[in-house]
Amino acid sequence: MMSNRLREFRDLAGLSMQALADRVGTTAPQINKLEKGERRLTLDWMTRLSAALGIEPKDLLPLPIRPPAAAGGRERPLLGGEATPGPMVPIRDPRDLIPVRSAARGGDEQEMFLEDGPIDHIARPHSLLHVRDAYSIYMIGDSMAPRFRPGQLLHINPYKPPQPGTGVVVTKADNVVLIKEFARRSETTLYLKQYNPAAELKYPLGEIRDIHIVVGLDEP
């Protein structure tokens, strides 16, 4: 069994096992095994968990054992080359972070498919300051250039209603994801604008699961 500080930081963040599991795309039993050292805390796990907790991956490692105090209750002097323990890294409130969702290119019309769970967490942008379930997603492909370029990180509000001309992330019932421009919506059909090549795309509303709004972006 390998010790770590995962439970310590989870408790400091005020998260249950299930809440942390939801943030990193796993299960509560898996978090339990990681905390107990029954499952190895790999670099990938450390990266995912630390992002969700707002700490550095190395902070999840056990603290080094401090040298024993010298006789008389005083600590022994440090020898050459020894370092004093550094300051504790402040815990970042997980509410200040939003997940980055991953999408893989595939299919016709430059469609994408969402991967399971977040691949990263970033500081919450001001445009999503109090928005529940906000997230970011990387633009894949050049179908929306020059408006959205490959590699740009788009910030998404899942509750703001779309207006003509707004950028949108559309999720279809078959989990295909489209990043396009909202044109209009009739009683039966969703119309989207694509820039490259220029086209108007039409989808039956029965095939559409979600329409989320792009409210900002970061350069690649």
C-alpha positions as CSV (number, residue, x, y, z in Angstrom):
1,M,0.0,0.0,0.0
2,M,1.2,3.5,-0.9
3,S,0.3,6.4,1.3
4,N,-0.7,9.8,-0.1
5,R,-2.5,13.0,0.9
6,L,-5.5,12.7,-1.3
7,R,-8.1,12.5,1.6
8,E,-6.4,15.4,3.4
9,F,-6.9,17.7,0.4
10,R,-10.3,16.4,-0.4
11,D,-11.5,17.1,3.1
12,L,-9.9,20.6,2.9
13,A,-11.8,21.2,-0.3
14,G,-15.1,20.1,1.3
15,L,-15.7,17.4,-1.3
16,S,-17.3,14.0,-0.8
17,M,-15.8,11.0,-2.6
18,Q,-18.6,11.2,-5.1
19,A,-18.2,14.9,-5.7
20,L,-14.5,14.5,-6.4
21,A,-15.2,11.4,-8.6
22,D,-17.6,13.5,-10.7
23,R,-15.0,16.2,-11.2
24,V,-12.4,13.7,-12.5
25,G,-14.7,11.4,-14.4
26,T,-14.4,8.3,-12.2
27,T,-16.3,6.6,-9.3
28,A,-16.4,7.0,-5.6
29,P,-15.1,3.4,-5.0
30,Q,-12.1,4.3,-7.2
31,I,-11.4,7.4,-5.1
32,N,-11.6,5.3,-2.0
33,K,-9.0,2.9,-3.3
34,L,-6.7,5.7,-4.3
35,E,-7.0,7.3,-0.8
36,K,-6.3,4.0,0.9
37,G,-3.3,3.3,-1.4
38,E,-5.0,0.2,-2.7
39,R,-4.6,1.6,-6.2
40,R,-1.4,3.2,-7.4
41,L,-1.5,7.0,-7.6
42,T,-0.1,7.3,-11.1
43,L,1.1,10.6,-12.7
44,D,-2.2,10.7,-14.7
45,W,-4.3,10.3,-11.6
46,M,-2.2,12.9,-9.8
47,T,-2.7,15.4,-12.6
48,R,-6.4,14.8,-12.8
49,L,-7.0,14.9,-9.1
50,S,-4.8,17.9,-8.4
51,A,-6.5,19.9,-11.1
52,A,-9.9,19.2,-9.5
53,L,-8.6,20.1,-6.0
54,G,-6.7,23.3,-7.1
55,I,-3.3,22.1,-6.0
56,E,0.0,20.9,-7.6
57,P,0.3,17.1,-8.4
58,K,3.4,16.9,-6.1
59,D,1.2,18.0,-3.2
60,L,-0.5,14.6,-3.2
61,L,2.7,12.9,-2.3
62,P,3.4,12.1,1.4
63,L,5.2,14.8,3.4
64,P,8.9,14.1,3.9
65,I,9.8,12.8,7.4
66,R,11.4,15.7,9.4
67,P,14.6,14.9,11.3
68,P,14.1,14.2,15.0
69,A,14.6,17.0,17.5
70,A,17.9,17.0,19.3
71,A,18.3,16.3,23.0
72,G,16.8,18.9,25.3
73,G,13.8,19.5,23.0
74,R,15.7,21.6,20.5
75,E,15.9,20.7,16.8
76,R,19.3,19.8,15.6
77,P,21.0,22.3,13.3
78,L,20.6,21.7,9.6
79,L,23.7,20.2,7.8
80,G,25.0,21.6,4.6
81,G,22.7,20.9,1.6
82,E,19.7,20.2,3.8
83,A,16.6,22.3,3.0
84,T,14.0,23.6,5.4
85,P,10.4,22.5,4.7
86,G,8.7,25.0,2.3
87,P,5.4,26.8,2.9
88,M,2.2,24.9,2.4
89,V,0.6,25.5,-1.0
90,P,-2.7,27.3,-0.5
91,I,-5.8,25.3,-1.4
92,R,-7.7,26.8,-4.3
93,D,-11.4,26.7,-4.0
94,P,-12.7,24.1,-6.5
95,R,-15.6,26.5,-7.3
96,D,-13.0,28.8,-9.0
97,L,-12.3,26.0,-11.6
98,I,-14.2,24.7,-14.5
99,P,-13.6,21.5,-16.4
100,V,-12.1,21.3,-19.9
101,R,-13.9,18.7,-22.0
102,S,-12.1,16.8,-24.7
103,A,-13.4,16.2,-28.2
104,A,-12.0,14.0,-30.9
105,R,-12.4,14.7,-34.6
106,G,-14.3,12.2,-36.7
107,G,-17.2,11.7,-39.1
108,D,-18.7,13.9,-41.8
109,E,-19.1,17.7,-41.7
110,Q,-16.1,17.9,-39.3
111,E,-18.1,16.5,-36.4
112,M,-16.6,15.7,-33.1
113,F,-17.2,13.1,-30.4
114,L,-16.9,14.0,-26.7
115,E,-14.5,12.0,-24.6
116,D,-15.5,10.7,-21.2
117,G,-14.7,13.1,-18.3
118,P,-12.7,16.3,-18.2
119,I,-9.1,16.4,-19.4
120,D,-8.1,19.4,-17.4
121,H,-9.4,22.2,-15.2
122,I,-8.8,26.0,-15.7
123,A,-9.5,29.1,-13.7
124,R,-13.1,30.2,-14.1
125,P,-13.3,33.1,-16.6
126,H,-15.2,36.2,-15.6
127,S,-17.9,35.5,-18.2
128,L,-18.8,32.3,-16.3
129,L,-18.3,33.7,-12.8
130,H,-21.5,32.3,-11.3
131,V,-22.7,29.9,-14.0
132,R,-23.4,26.4,-12.8
133,D,-22.1,23.5,-15.0
134,A,-20.0,25.8,-17.1
135,Y,-17.1,24.2,-19.0
136,S,-14.6,24.9,-21.8
137,I,-13.8,22.9,-24.9
138,Y,-11.0,23.0,-27.5
139,M,-11.9,23.8,-31.1
140,I,-11.0,20.9,-33.3
141,G,-10.7,21.4,-37.1
142,D,-11.1,24.5,-39.2
143,S,-14.8,24.4,-40.1
144,M,-15.4,27.7,-38.2
145,A,-12.2,29.6,-39.2
146,P,-11.6,32.4,-38.9
147,R,-14.3,32.9,-36.2
148,F,-13.0,29.9,-34.2
149,R,-9.6,28.6,-35.0
150,P,-8.1,25.2,-34.3
151,G,-6.7,25.0,-30.7
152,Q,-8.7,27.9,-29.3
153,L,-10.3,27.1,-25.9
154,L,-14.0,28.1,-26.0
155,H,-15.8,28.9,-22.8
156,I,-19.4,27.6,-22.6
157,N,-22.6,28.7,-20.8
158,P,-25.0,25.7,-20.9
159,Y,-28.0,27.8,-19.9
160,K,-27.9,31.0,-21.9
161,P,-30.5,30.9,-24.7
162,P,-29.0,31.0,-28.3
163,Q,-29.5,34.1,-30.5
164,P,-28.8,34.4,-34.3
165,G,-25.1,34.8,-34.8
166,T,-24.0,33.3,-31.5
167,G,-21.4,30.5,-31.4
168,V,-22.8,27.3,-30.1
169,V,-21.8,23.8,-29.0
170,V,-24.5,21.4,-30.2
171,T,-24.7,17.9,-28.9
172,K,-26.8,15.4,-30.9
173,A,-28.6,12.4,-29.5
174,D,-25.9,10.1,-30.9
175,N,-23.2,12.1,-28.9
176,V,-21.8,13.8,-31.9
177,V,-20.8,17.4,-31.1
178,L,-20.8,20.3,-33.5
179,I,-19.2,23.7,-32.9
180,K,-21.0,26.1,-35.2
181,E,-22.9,29.4,-35.4
182,F,-26.6,29.5,-34.5
183,A,-28.7,30.7,-37.4
184,R,-32.3,30.0,-36.5
185,R,-34.7,27.4,-35.2
186,S,-38.2,26.4,-36.5
187,E,-40.7,24.2,-34.9
188,T,-39.0,21.1,-36.4
189,T,-35.5,22.1,-37.6
190,L,-32.3,23.6,-36.2
191,Y,-30.3,25.7,-38.7
192,L,-26.5,26.2,-38.2
193,K,-24.0,28.2,-40.1
194,Q,-20.6,26.8,-41.0
195,Y,-17.7,29.0,-42.2
196,N,-15.3,26.7,-43.9
197,P,-16.6,25.6,-46.4
198,A,-19.5,28.0,-46.1
199,A,-22.7,26.1,-45.6
200,E,-26.0,26.1,-43.8
201,L,-26.6,22.9,-41.9
202,K,-30.0,21.6,-41.1
203,Y,-30.9,19.1,-38.3
204,P,-34.2,17.8,-37.1
205,L,-34.8,19.0,-33.5
206,G,-35.6,15.5,-32.5
207,E,-31.9,14.7,-33.1
208,I,-30.6,17.5,-30.9
209,R,-30.0,17.0,-27.2
210,D,-28.3,20.2,-26.1
211,I,-27.5,23.7,-27.4
212,H,-24.8,25.5,-25.4
213,I,-23.6,29.0,-26.0
214,V,-19.9,30.1,-26.5
215,V,-19.4,33.2,-24.3
216,G,-15.7,33.7,-24.6
217,L,-12.4,32.1,-25.8
218,D,-8.7,31.9,-25.1
219,E,-6.0,31.9,-27.8
220,P,-4.1,28.7,-28.3
